Amino acid sequence: MQVQGRQYLYKIVYDTLKQEILDGIYTYSVILPSEREISIRFDVDRTTVRKALELIVADGLVEKRAGVGTQVIYKPDQPVATPLGKDKLVGFFIVENGKTNKKISQPFYSDLFYHVENQCKKHSANVIYSTIKDKDDLGGMISQRGFSGIIFCSKTDGSYVEIAQSHGIKVAQILGYNDRGLTIRYDSAEIGKLVIDCLVEKGHREIGLITGPNDFGTTSDRMRGILLAMYSHGLDLKKELIFEGTWEHESGYDCTQQILALKNRPSAIYVFNDMMAMGAMQAIADQGLKIPKDISLIGSDNMDKMRLSSQNLTTVDINIASMAEVAIDYFFNDGYHYIDGTKIIVPVTFLEGNTVKDLNQ
């Protein structure tokens, strides 16, 4: 598992740096960041970085110079061989909004990219990843390459979808929330219901929440499921037990610290993604408390990175593999014409670990 994970990580580093060189972010004769800087950026070890750089050297884009570093030797007018035709290319784009960290190193995006790449291989297709800061970035990317389809991840302005569609490109939004292109989402409201049902069944009545940002559709959908479930159990959701996170590890840590400092501490905390749940685990441990002996914890996402943890977190699998499969099948299945405004909801699965205490026993 570790070997597969490492291969996957170096491929992400390789694809990202190569694309940045081709896009002119690193121009001819520029020295790339050091191995240390790249390892920090992607949250990987130096062995992974070295493997990625070796591949870029083999592509003829850079050279390693003793005492200098890794220097770009690629020139824009220099042809670069691509293993696949332009009609077999998928774009994996993350639109930056300045509020949350949307990087491929984030567990949701890295897991999704992994499954998208696997699905592309079934169609002998290639996939490239890029963050998009504005519409000019997207237009320039599209003008340089012929895409079979483009995946926009998370919250994306509908105007970006329109730009891609104006070039005759099929578009799938994964977790998008507008009426453009094909939208693929998991059943976020059902997640809220499943979590509350589990906690109530095990005797929990005071439940703390660490949500995602309030302006995210997944957050509001999750809250809707939670409210409906708590109403069905005759419980009230207390505002003082709700803390807004940012999807990041640090916010999970900070919000949990605030929850633990409450005079009337809840018996359980539900965190809206596994990355924040990792921060919550650290905060609980730093307070000298044990999970689930002193406090119970549930996450969401079933991220690969979380499964490497020694703690078997109770969480919800959001079926990322199915979302990737639907998107890629749409791009390469000739039976599907251009879809606009259709939403597909994939099911979720509750996974019980060992982080929830049964208060009935």
Salt bridges, closest charged atoms under 4 A:
ASP15 OD2 - LYS11 NZ 2.84
GLU20 OE2 - ARG41 NH2 2.54
GLU35 OE1 - ARG50 NE 2.97
ASP43 OD2 - LYS305 NZ 2.99
ASP45 OD2 - ARG6 NH2 3.93
ASP59 OD2 - LYS18 NZ 3.42
GLU63 OE1 - ARG65 NH2 2.95
GLU96 OE2 - LYS103 NZ 3.46
GLU117 OE2 - LYS11 NZ 2.92
GLU162 OE2 - ARG180 NE 3.80
ASP179 OD1 - LYS343 NZ 2.97
ASP197 OD2 - LYS193 NZ 2.79
ASP197 OD1 - HIS233 NE2 2.81
GLU206 OE2 - LYS238 NZ 3.08
ASP215 OD2 - LYS99 NZ 3.17
ASP215 OD2 - LYS155 NZ 3.18
ASP221 OD2 - ARG185 NH2 2.99
ASP221 OD1 - ARG224 NH2 3.36
ASP304 OD1 - ARG307 NH2 1.74
ASP340 OD2 - ARG180 NH1 3.29
GLU352 OE2 - LYS202 NZ 2.88
